[in-house]
């Protein structure tokens, strides 16, 4: 499975866990990767200041996944539809983290929520579109993605991979909308 790493050893190690571990670990760790990318995107758009680190640390006012999702929405980095997708990712992660009865992605509620992840798919190339003429707005894809999108786990991971790609670029020359200009990344 293709992952955007973003040059971080921690993310690379987390991706290795995803490839081999239980659905519970996959759900929690994959969401943590996305949360890391979101946190870094927020930091790139804020002034460098100790207050920013304090606000975003785990015990800070914006330290939880939900407030970070709301913040990137309010900053104009994601659309209302992207905000909805990311809230489903958060809900799925929380169910795996806090309810022992949720064991895998086939748990009915988890499966339902995974299939409610929809907005990201507008930007995903289908197997038939890969290698063909560029499709307007389609920016993410890989061979075999059609089959992955038919499973709850595949949809969850593909959505996280897509959003991680959107928030993950942290090298010079990558476009990020100017500060205080509401320009969604997707």
C-alpha positions in Angstrom: 0.0 0.0 0.0 1.3 3.5 -0.9 1.8 6.0 1.9 2.9 9.6 1.9 5.7 9.6 4.5 6.7 13.2 4.5 10.3 12.5 5.7 9.4 11.6 9.3 11.0 8.6 10.9 8.1 8.4 13.3 5.5 8.3 10.5 7.6 5.7 8.6 7.7 3.4 11.7 3.9 3.9 12.2 3.2 2.9 8.6 5.2 -0.3 9.1 2.9 -1.1 12.1 -0.2 -0.6 9.9 1.1 -3.1 7.4 1.2 -5.9 9.9 -1.0 -5.3 12.9 -4.6 -5.8 14.0 -7.5 -3.7 12.7 -7.6 -1.9 16.1 -4.0 -0.8 15.8 -4.5 0.1 12.1 -7.4 2.3 12.9 -5.7 4.1 15.7 -2.2 4.5 14.2 -3.5 5.5 10.7 -5.6 8.3 12.3 -2.5 9.3 14.4 -0.6 9.7 11.2 -3.3 12.0 9.7 -3.4 13.9 13.0 0.4 14.5 12.8 0.1 15.8 9.3 -2.8 18.1 10.3 -0.8 19.4 13.3 2.2 20.1 11.1 0.0 21.9 8.5 -1.4 24.1 11.3 2.1 24.9 12.6 3.3 25.8 9.1 0.6 28.4 8.8 1.0 29.9 12.3 3.7 32.2 13.6 6.6 30.3 15.1 6.0 30.8 18.8 6.1 28.7 22.0 2.4 29.5 22.3 1.6 27.5 19.1 3.4 24.4 20.5 1.5 24.8 23.8 -1.9 25.1 22.0 -1.3 22.0 20.0 0.3 19.7 22.5 -1.7 16.8 23.8 -2.9 18.5 26.9 -3.3 21.9 25.2 -6.6 23.5 24.2 -6.2 22.2 20.6 -4.4 19.0 21.5 -7.2 16.6 20.6 -8.0 15.4 17.0 -11.4 16.9 16.9 -10.4 20.5 17.6 -7.6 20.2 15.0 -10.1 19.0 12.4 -12.3 22.0 13.3 -9.4 24.4 13.2 -8.2 23.4 9.7 -11.8 23.8 8.5 -12.1 27.2 10.1 -8.7 28.1 8.6 -10.2 27.3 5.2 -7.8 24.4 4.5 -10.6 21.9 4.0 -14.1 22.1 2.6 -17.3 21.3 4.6 -17.3 17.9 2.9 -13.7 17.2 3.8 -14.5 18.3 7.4 -17.3 15.7 7.4 -15.0 12.9 6.2 -12.4 13.7 8.8 -15.0 13.7 11.5 -16.0 10.2 10.4 -12.3 9.2 10.6 -12.2 10.6 14.2 -15.3 8.7 15.2 -14.0 5.5 13.8 -10.7 6.0 15.5 -12.4 6.7 18.8 -14.7 3.6 18.6 -11.6 1.4 18.1 -9.7 3.2 20.9 -12.5 3.3 23.5 -14.8 0.3 22.9 -13.4 -3.2 23.3 -16.4 -4.7 21.5 -15.2 -3.1 18.2 -12.6 -5.6 16.9 -12.5 -5.0 13.2 -13.7 -2.9 10.3 -16.6 -5.4 9.7 -18.3 -4.3 12.9 -21.6 -2.9 11.5 -21.3 0.7 12.8 -17.6 1.0 11.8 -18.4 -0.5 8.3 -21.2 2.0 7.9 -19.1 4.9 8.9 -16.3 3.8 6.5 -18.7 3.8 3.6 -19.9 7.3 4.7 -16.4 8.5 3.8 -17.2 10.0 0.4 -15.6 13.4 -0.3 -12.1 12.1 -0.7 -13.2 9.7 -3.5 -13.9 12.7 -5.8 -10.1 13.1 -6.0 -9.2 9.4 -6.5 -8.3 8.0 -9.8 -10.0 4.7 -10.5 -8.0 1.7 -11.9 -9.3 2.5 -15.4 -8.2 6.2 -15.1 -4.6 5.4 -14.0 -2.2 5.8 -16.8 -4.7 7.5 -19.1 -5.3 11.1 -19.9 -5.3 13.4 -16.8 -8.7 13.7 -15.1 -9.5 17.2 -13.8 -9.3 17.3 -10.0 -8.2 13.7 -9.6 -4.9 13.7 -7.8 -4.5 10.4 -6.0 -4.5 6.8 -7.1 -2.7 3.5 -7.4 -3.3 0.2 -9.1 -5.9 -1.9 -7.2 -7.6 1.0 -5.6 -11.1 0.0 -6.9 -11.0 -3.2 -4.9 -9.7 -1.4 -1.8 -12.6 1.1 -2.0 -15.1 -1.8 -1.8 -13.9 -2.7 1.7 -14.5 -0.7 4.9 -10.8 -1.0 5.9 -9.7 -0.1 2.4 -11.9 3.0 2.3 -10.7 4.1 5.7 -7.0 3.7 4.9 -7.4 5.3 1.4 -9.2 8.3 2.9 -6.5 8.8 5.5 -3.8 8.4 2.8 -5.5 11.0 0.7 -5.9 13.5 3.5 -2.4 12.8 4.7 -1.1 13.6 1.2 -3.0 16.9 1.3 -1.7 18.0 4.7 1.6 16.2 4.6 3.9 18.3 2.3 6.5 20.0 4.4 9.3 20.7 2.0 10.1 24.0 0.2 8.1 24.8 -2.9 4.9 23.0 -1.9 1.8 25.2 -2.3 0.0 26.2 0.9 -2.7 28.9 0.6 -1.6 32.3 2.1 -2.4 33.0 5.7 -5.9 34.3 6.3 -7.0 33.5 2.8 -9.8 30.9 2.7 -8.6 28.6 0.0 -9.3 25.0 0.6 -6.6 22.6 -0.4 -9.1 20.3 -2.1 
